[in-house]
Amino acid sequence: MDEMWFDLTNLWSSDFRTHTTDQKYMQFRNRLGSALEGYEKVLEKFFLDVKIVDDFVLINPHSFDWDQPYEFRLQLKHGQHRGNIIVFLDGQEVITQQEETEFYRDGSIRSVNIVIEPFIKAFSIVQGKIETKNIHHKKEFEIKGEEIKTPKVNIEFSPEKGATITSLSFPEISDEFIIGELPHGFYEDISYSPDWFSGLTVIYDRSMNKFTDLTPARLNYPKGDKFPIRVPITFKIEMPIGILLKTYYIYINHSRVDLTYHFSLSNFLPLSFRLGIATFNPQSFNMNKLKYSTVNGGENPEIFYLNGKAVKQDESVSLGVSTHHCLGATEGWVDVSDDKKGLAIISQKSQLCTVPLMHYEEVDDSYFLRVYHTISEMDDTTETFLKGHNKMDFTFFGHNNDLEQVRKISRSINHSLIFIKKKVI
């Protein structure tokens, strides 16, 4: 393990990324290939040592008990499974949701995305079995117009503005919405007069042309009651630079909303590319206790109180440098909270490299607070080129001022369960 960590640390070093030459790039590719081959051999040996009794195993490698949703995709044998998928772990049925199902011509299931809500003790392994049967779930969500309610989440969308988030609240945490839209005129200060949205994308190209997803979008609402874990809301937006598929997952039993971006881009050179944007409601937090927290490479969270301060990481330095600063967020999360409640925004570091940008200013005896996530910014060493499919997931997690819970959720997202299946199920 020490040798593998040493390889990874060297491959991640800035020497390969700064003033890259062809020779330096080839050296990096060769070392990366050698490292990946070594890791695959270690994993293969590990997998061979794991006994699979039924269809698959799940291993919880964490020091905490697993009680979060978990999803995985399965390829199934022709003619083997029909109906609704049910998962059993060590012989006990767990809550199961079936998504993105593909079928053979005879109607049997070819492949499926499975979401479960297991409880797995720390440092333990469970045997998993797949079965099918006809089931009926109690419907635990309500859709009224553009508003969706579950026992843990209230969220409202604006279809005319790219299905941005009008309001997001968590009934067990706060009556006020935490993030959403601040309409024109919310602040008296004319410099803050525009509409401020949440859940949107803002992109600039090298010629300073601006692209957003604030266009009318038709939301695809789910039909039926087969959503015991989360409710998916999907839509598609055509932008000049490509196509954006956007999906919200609103959870039934957790104060949590996931937002998935799937871009299909055509030869794009960005100046800045920001998404996962959250505009905070200044009426939902105690201004005197307001703070943001994250981990910037160390072992413990760093906490920064905002009252009386100004933070403008998102603003450009010059035409050639598109932002002042950023947060490291090396565990994949940034949190905004007061002494009673908070909202953490968690990203999956294995997909695209994102970092948060914080903007806080005190305005009209109140404050303006926004968190951006960026996958690309411009400076004198940057040359970013985006093409084809790019996917990025964010999680909005509400909590009662509990950073340890935030870190646990972020670990479960960024370092998930270990899934090993039989070759054919």
N, C-alpha and C positions, 0 to 999 in steps of 0.2 A: 504493500500500500504506500509506503514512504517513497518508493521509486516512482510509482505512478503519479503521486502528488507532485513530485519534483518535475516530472515531464510536463504535467499540465501547467504548472507555474511558469516554466520556461516558455511554453507555447503561447501563454497568455501575455507575455511581456511586451512592452511597447516597442522593443527593438524591431519586431517583425511588422509593426504597423506604421512606423514613422519613416518617411522617405524610403518607401519600399522599392527595391530594385528587382529585376527578373531573377537574379541569382538568389537574393534573399527570400523571394516568394517560393522558389523551387525548394530551397532548403526547408522552409516552413512546411510545405506540402509533404515532403518526404518524411520529416519527423512526425507530422500529424498522422500519416498513414501507418508508420511503424507503431506509434502509440496506440492507435485504434485497434490494430491487429493484436497487440499484446492484451488490451483490455477485453477483447472478444474471447480470447482463449481463457482468460480468468473467469469470465461470465459463463462460458460453455461448461467449464469444469464445475462451477457452482451449480448450474442447472442440472447437470447429470447426477449430482449428489442429492437432489431433492426428489423424494418419492411422490409421484402423483397417483393417488388412489382412484379418484373419480375423473373429472374433466379438466380441472385446473387447480392450482394452489394460489393463495394470497399470503404474502409475508408482510408483517408489520415490522419494519426495521427500526422504528422509533422508540424512544423511552417513554412515550405517552400512549394511552389506549386510543385506538382509532374509532371515532364516532362521526366521521364526516362522509358526505357522498363520495363515491368512487365510480369512475366510468372506464370501460374497456370495450374493444371491438373484437368480434368473433367471426371467423369464417366457419360455416357449418356444412356438413355433408348433404349431398343431394337426397331429398326425400326423407330426411331424418326428423326434422322439426317443423311442426305446423302449429298455428295458434299463438298464444301469448307466452313469452319466455318467462320462466321463473327460476331464480337462483337459490340454491341451498348451500349453506356453509356449515360444514360438520353436521350435516343432517337437519339443520334448522332453516326454515324458509326465511328469507330476508326481503324487505321491500325492494321491488324490482320495477324499473321503468325501461321500456323498449323504444329505441329511437333509430331513425335513419335506416329502416329495414329494407333490404333488397331481397328479391324472391327469384327462385328458379321458375321455369315455365310451368311446372306442375303445381305451383303455389307454395311449395316448401321454402323455408327461409335459407337464403344464400349467405347473407352477412347481416350483422346487426350491431348497433351501438347499444350497450347495456349500461344502465346506471343503477347502482345499488346503494343502500344505506346500511353498511355492516357495522358491527361492533367487534373489534379485534384487539385483544390485549397486547400490551407492549411486548416487543421481541417475541412474537409468536407466529405460528403458521396455521392456516386453516385449509381444509380441503373443500373445493367447490364443485357443484354438480349442476348441470343445465337440464331443465325439464320444461315441458309446455303443457298448458291447460287453459281453459276458458275462465277468465276472471272478471270481476266487476269491482271497481274501486269507488269508494265514497268520494264524490267531487268536493275538494277542499279549496277551490278557488272560484272567484267571481269576476266576470268581465262585464263592465258597464261602459260602453263607448270606448274611450281610449284609456280607461282606468282598469287596473287589475289588482285584486286584493287576494291575499292568502292570509293564514293566521299570523304570519311573521312579517309580511312585506305589503306595503301599499305603494304602487307606482303608477304614474300617469305619463303618457307619451303625447308628442305633438306630431301627427302624421304630416302636416303641412310643412314642417321644418325638419325633415329627415329623420323622423321618429326620435328626436332628441327627448331627453327626460324633462318633463314639466315639473314633476315633483317625485321625490323618493323618500319614504319614511318607513320606520320600523315600529309598529304599534307597542311592542314591549319595551322600547327604548325611549321614544320621544313622540309627542303628539305633533310637533312641528316637522315639516319636511326638512331634511338635512341638506340635500343637494337638489338642484332643479334649475328652473328658469327664473331669472330676475328681469322683469319686463322693462321696457323703455319708461323712464321717469321714476324708477324705483329710488334712485339717488337724485338729489337736487343738483349736485355738482355736475355741470354740463359735460365734463370730460368722462363721466361714467353714465351718460345718457343712453347708450345703445342697449339692445337686448343682450343678455348674457345667458348662454345655454349650457347644458350639461349633456355628456354623452355624444359630443360632436367631434368632427375631424377638421383640422385647419392645416392646410398645406400651402407652401410657397415654392415656386420654381426659381431657377437662377435669374430669371428676368423680373422677379418680384410679382409675378402673376399669382393671385390667390385662388385656391380651390377649397370648397367646403362641401359637406354633405347636407347642407340646409336646403334641400329640394323636396317637393312632395313625394311621399313614399307610401305605398300600400302595404299595410301590416298584415301578415298572414297569421291569424289567430288559430290556436289549436281547436280541434273539434273532439267532442267526447269527454270521457272522464278518466282516460288511461294515463294520468299524470300525477302519480302519488308522491313524486319527489320534487319535480320542477316543471314549470310551465314555459315552453319555448315560444318566443315571438320572433319571427324572421321577416326580413324585407331586403329588397335589392335597390341599389341606387347606381345609376349610370353617371359617371363623372368624365370630364374631358380627358383625364389621365388614365382611365380604366374603369373597372366595375368593382363596386363595394357590396359585399354580402354581409349583413349585420344581423346578429342573433342575440337576443336577451333571454336569459334563463332566470325565471323568478321562482325562488325556492319556497316549498310548503312548510318545512319544519326548521328552517334556519333563517336568521336575519341576514340574508345574502342575495345578491343579484350578480350574475355573471354576464359579461358583455364580450362577445366574440366578433372580431373583425376578420374578414377574409377578402383581401385585395387581389385583383387580377390586373396588374399594371403593364403598361407598354412603354418601355424605354424611357424611364423618368429619372431626371437629375434634380433632386430636391435641394432647395435652400434650407428649409425646415419642414419637418413632418411630425405633427403633433396630434395625438389622439388620446382616448381615455380621459377626456377633460371633465373636470367636476367643478361647478360653481356652487359655493356654499351659501346657505341661507344665513345671513348674519343674525336673524332672530332666533336661531336654534341653539346657539351656544352662549355661555357666559363670557363676555368679551374680556373680563379681567382674569379669567382662568384659561383663556384660549392658548393652545400650544400645538406644535406639530412635532412628530417623533419619527425616527427611522434608525437604521443601522448603517453606518458609513465605513464598513470594513473591520470594525472592532467586534468584541464579544457581546457588548451590551448596547441597548438603545440609547441614542442621544436625544434629549428633549430640549426644545427651544420654545420659550414663551414669547408670544407675539405682541402683547399689549405695549403700545408705545413705540413699536418698531416699524420698519418698512423693509420688505423683502421683494425684490423684483428680478428674480432669476430669469424670467422669460423674455425680458427686453433685450433688444440687440445692442451690441457695442458699436458696430459700424456696418457699412454695407458688406464687408467681408467676414464679419463675425456675428452670427445670428442670435447668440444668447450670452448672458453674463456669466451664468453659473449653472449648477445642477446639484441634485442630491445623489449620493452614491447608491443608497437603497440596496445594499449588497445582499440582503435577505429577500428582496423582491417586494417590499411594502413601504408605504408611507402612511402615517396616521394623523388625523386632525381630531382633537378632542378637547373637552374641558374637564372639570372634576367629576362629572357624572356620566357622560356619554361620549362616544366617538365614532368616527367612520374611517376605516382603513381601506386603502386602495391597493390591491395586490396584483402583481403581474407575473406571468410565467416566463422566467428568465431563459428557459430552454428554447423558446420560439424565436423571438427577436430581442436584441439588446435594447431595452428601454430604460430611461432614467426619468425621475420626476423633476418638474420645475415648479417652484412655489412663487405665487404672487400674493402679497398681503400689503394693504394700505388702509389707513384709517380715514374714513370719508363721512362727513355729515354726522358727527357724533356716533358713528357706527363703523363698519369696516367692509372692505371688499377682499374676498379670499377666493382664490382659484388655484387648482392643482392641474397641471398639464403632465402628459407623458410624451416623451419624444423618442423617435427611432432614428432621427437624423437631424443634425445641425451643421452649420457651415463655419469653418475657420480656415486658416492658411494651410492646414495639413489634411483637409478633408476632400475626398472625391468619392461620393456615394452614388451608386447607380442601382436603381430598382427596376426589376423586370419580372414578369410572371406572377406566380402565386405567393402571397405572403400572409401569414396568419398570426393573430395576436389576441390573447385572452386577458381580460381584466376581471377582477372580483371586487365588488363593493360590499364590505362586511361591516355591519353595525354591531356595536358592543357597548357595554357599560363601563367605559374607562378601564379597560383590562388589556394592557399591552402583552401580557403573557399569552392570553387567548389569541391575540392577533398573530403573534409569532408562531403559535401552534398551527393556526389555519394556514399561514404562509408556508410553513414546512410541509404541511399535508398537500398543498398545491404544487410546490416546487420540488419536493422530494416525496413522491407518492408511495403507495404500496408497491411491492414487487409482485408482478403477475407472471406466472409460468403455466402454460397450457400444454395439453397433449397435442401432438401434431395434427390429429384429426378428431373432431368432436361430432 
